Amino acid sequence: MWNDLAALAPPLTVAAVFFVGVFWVVRREMGGKRRREDTREKRRPGQ
């Protein structure tokens, strides 16, 4: 049984890292636009 689990560890690790990377990229792309718009709006009244 432990041999079966040991054989699955590398693919599960790669899959976990992949999904964390996808989550990070999607969150960065979706949240980045909001932050850029907020900074533009803050600069307008002060000009």
Secondary structure, 3 states (H helix, E strand, C coil): CHHHHHHHHHHHHHHHHHHHHHHHHHHHHHHHHHHHHHHHHHHHHHC
